[in-house]
Amino acid sequence: MDSHEIQEYVEFCKIEPLEYQADMRMAILASTIANLLYRGKKQKSFKPEDFMLMPEKLIEKTKNKKASDKDILASVNMMNTVFGGKDLRK
């Protein structure tokens, strides 16, 4: 690789940061796996953007939305299950 190619790569990285490139590659992989394993016949196919972490869009979506008690409890139950916790209410 000569200095001209390195300079081109540096300029490219200013436009498309390396973190974004890595995230996009993983999103493509995740969408491919999800489409192969989890998509039903009548369900629309997943896109890589469905698996990208985009905080601006998430903040915009949830800005005016208030979580209900059921939503909060469902989130807590899910995290409890994921982390191997026990439900002491039972």
C-alpha positions as CSV (number, residue, x, y, z in Angstrom):
1,M,0.0,0.0,0.0
2,D,1.6,3.3,-1.0
3,S,1.1,6.7,0.6
4,H,-1.6,7.7,-1.9
5,E,-3.7,4.7,-1.0
6,I,-3.2,5.4,2.7
7,Q,-4.3,9.0,2.3
8,E,-7.4,7.9,0.4
9,Y,-8.3,5.5,3.2
10,V,-7.8,8.2,5.8
11,E,-10.1,10.6,3.9
12,F,-12.7,7.8,3.5
13,C,-12.6,7.1,7.3
14,K,-13.4,10.8,7.9
15,I,-16.6,10.3,5.9
16,E,-17.5,6.8,7.1
17,P,-16.0,6.2,10.6
18,L,-14.6,2.7,11.2
19,E,-17.1,2.0,14.0
20,Y,-20.0,2.6,11.6
21,Q,-18.5,0.2,9.1
22,A,-18.1,-2.5,11.7
23,D,-21.7,-1.9,13.0
24,M,-23.0,-2.1,9.5
25,R,-21.2,-5.4,8.8
26,M,-22.6,-6.9,12.0
27,A,-26.1,-5.6,11.1
28,I,-25.9,-7.2,7.7
29,L,-24.9,-10.5,9.3
30,A,-27.7,-10.2,12.0
31,S,-30.4,-9.4,9.4
32,T,-29.3,-12.4,7.2
33,I,-29.5,-14.8,10.2
34,A,-32.8,-13.4,11.3
35,N,-34.2,-13.7,7.8
36,L,-33.0,-17.3,7.5
37,L,-34.1,-18.5,10.9
38,Y,-36.9,-16.3,12.3
39,R,-38.9,-14.8,9.4
40,G,-42.3,-16.2,8.8
41,K,-43.8,-16.6,5.3
42,K,-46.0,-13.5,5.6
43,Q,-43.6,-11.5,7.6
44,K,-41.5,-8.7,5.9
45,S,-37.8,-9.4,5.7
46,F,-35.5,-7.7,8.1
47,K,-33.1,-5.0,6.9
48,P,-29.7,-4.2,8.3
49,E,-31.0,-0.9,9.6
50,D,-33.3,-2.9,11.9
51,F,-30.2,-4.0,13.8
52,M,-28.3,-0.8,13.8
53,L,-27.9,1.2,17.0
54,M,-29.1,4.7,16.1
55,P,-29.5,6.6,19.4
56,E,-30.9,9.7,17.6
57,K,-33.8,7.8,16.2
58,L,-34.4,6.0,19.5
59,I,-34.5,9.3,21.4
60,E,-36.8,10.8,18.9
61,K,-39.2,7.9,19.1
62,T,-39.4,7.8,22.9
63,K,-39.3,11.5,23.5
64,N,-43.0,12.0,23.9
65,K,-43.9,8.5,24.9
66,K,-44.5,7.6,28.5
67,A,-44.0,3.9,29.5
68,S,-47.0,2.3,31.1
69,D,-46.7,0.2,34.3
70,K,-47.2,-2.9,32.2
71,D,-44.3,-1.9,29.8
72,I,-42.0,-1.3,32.8
73,L,-42.9,-4.6,34.4
74,A,-42.4,-6.5,31.2
75,S,-38.9,-4.9,30.8
76,V,-38.0,-5.8,34.3
77,N,-39.2,-9.4,33.9
78,M,-37.3,-9.7,30.6
79,M,-34.0,-8.5,32.2
80,N,-34.6,-10.7,35.2
81,T,-34.9,-13.7,32.9
82,V,-31.9,-12.7,30.8
83,F,-29.7,-12.3,33.8
84,G,-30.9,-15.6,35.5
85,G,-32.7,-13.9,38.3
86,K,-35.5,-15.5,40.4
87,D,-39.0,-14.1,40.6
88,L,-39.6,-13.8,44.4
89,R,-43.2,-12.8,43.9
90,K,-44.3,-16.4,43.4
